[in-house]
Amino acid sequence: MRRRAAGLLALLRAGAAPGAEVFVTNERDNTVSVIDSERLEVVRTFAVGRRPRGVAFSRDGRRLFVCASDSDAVQVIDPETGRLLDNLPSGQDPEQFALHPDGRRLFIANEENATTTVVDAAERRVLAQIDVGIEPEGMAVSPDGTLAVTTSETTNMVHWIDAATLRVVDATPVGQRPRYAAFTADGATLWVSSEVGGTVAVIDVGTRRVRRTIGFEIRGVAPDRIQPVGIRLTRDGRLAFVALGPADRVAVVDAATFEVLGFILVGRRVWHLALTQDEGRLFTTNGVSGDVTVIDVATRRALRSVKVGRYPWGAAVRPTGAAP
């Protein structure tokens, strides 16, 4: 028995990110749960605005940004204490947002009024409200900071925004109900998930045309239950992880060949994903089962499920002690 316990402990520690915390928004509880990446347990929970969804850290880790969708605000929170520092003007129903590399500007998708709001977080000032397609949701900024993109769920398009002029410069059609967008580390490619279409579009940023469309087939799972949402790409450009919603699985994709390498069974209704800084562990938010699955990236095995609040949605990682 002791040998078995020791073996399990070694497995859980394999690929662990030293000193990382994972912040998870709980949509129904109006809270954020904080998971210790080594102990794999919730170490604290704090209250936020209504219906929290998108979540991210400032570059220095001193501030946590949370989209409180039903509070019509992006909240700025002290991650150490959970104390509310500020409510940024965000436009109606903020869903997701992306922080510009300058560390000041937030690009926010406003689902209710078909706009992208750009906010100077330091000055608490709205810089622009940009008309995009109907029901914008996904939001991303290119690594070099020249472009921002918004995905519109009803228009089924990716809208390209010049980050200097804050104007839409192009649009790319994709599959039905695009939910999430992620640039590769080199900025050459954009990956966009289409929930109802059941696909991921890989778009060449230079031409803004779809280079490849990736589909998914899972034995024993009905096609209409395969609904891609969150995406995480490794920095080396080798792998992509795609959350497949009610299929209760994460797809592992070769990011160079676009081959689907396999699927990892997780909790019910997986929404979004977060990688630790060393990319040793992947955390999934499972809305219906109310938990987070911890995946060892090297072995592509689920290690443990961690119970959080009701309907966990977004996740962001911060190194412990990044900025006390």
C-alpha positions, 0 to 999 in steps of 0.5 A: 500500500505504501509503495502504491501511495508513493507511486501515485505521489510521484505521478502527481508531481511529474511535470508539476510547475514549481510555485504556480497558482491557477485562478478559476472563475465560477460563473454561477457562484460569482467567485474565483477559486485558486488552485495550488498547482503542486498540492492540487487543491483549492487554497482560497476562494474570493467573491467577484462580480456577477457571472465571471467569465474571462480572466487574465493577469497583468504582465507583472502578475500584480493585478487580476482582470476578470470579466464580470459579464452581468456587472458590465465591468472588467474588474481589477483585483489584488490576486493576493487578497481578492480585494477589488481594486477597480471596475473598468468601463467595459461596455455591455456584457463583456465575455472575453478580453485580451491584454495588449503587449503594452500592458495598458490596453484591454481589448474586450468583446461585448456580446450584447451590443456587437462591439469591441471596447478598447480600454486604457486600464491605467487611466480607466478610459475608453479609447474606442468602441469598434463595431464588429459582428453579431455576438462577439466572444473570442478576443486575441492580440498578436504577439507583436501588438499590431493586430487584435481579432474578435470572433462573432458567434452569429456572423461566423467571422473573425474581425481583424482590428488594426491596434494602432488606428483601432479600426476593422481592416478585414474579416475572415469567414469561419465555421458556425459559432466561433468562440475562441481565438489564439495566436501562435507564439510567432504571430504567423498563425491564428487558431479559431474554434467553431463550437457549432461547426465542430471545427478549428480554423487555422488562419494565415495571418499574412493573408488572413485566409483559412489555411486548414480546417481541423475536424474531430471524430471520437468513437462513441461520441455523437458529432453534435456533442463535439463542440470546440471552445478553448484552445491552448498552444505550446510556445514551441509550436508543437502542440495544440490543445482544444477543449471539446465542450460536451464531448468531455474531452480535450483534443491533442493536435500536432500544430505542425501537421494538424493531425489529431493525435488523441483525446484526453477524457476530462470532466463534464462540459469542458470550457477553457484551458490554462497551461502552467509557465513551464507547460508541464501541466494543463488545467481544464475548466469543466462547467457541468461537473464543477471541477478542474481536470489536471493533465500531465502534458508529457504523458497526456494523462489526466492526474486528478480532478479538483472540485471548485465552484459551480460552472467554472469557466475561465482559468489563468495561471500566475507564478506564486510570489510573482509580485506580492 
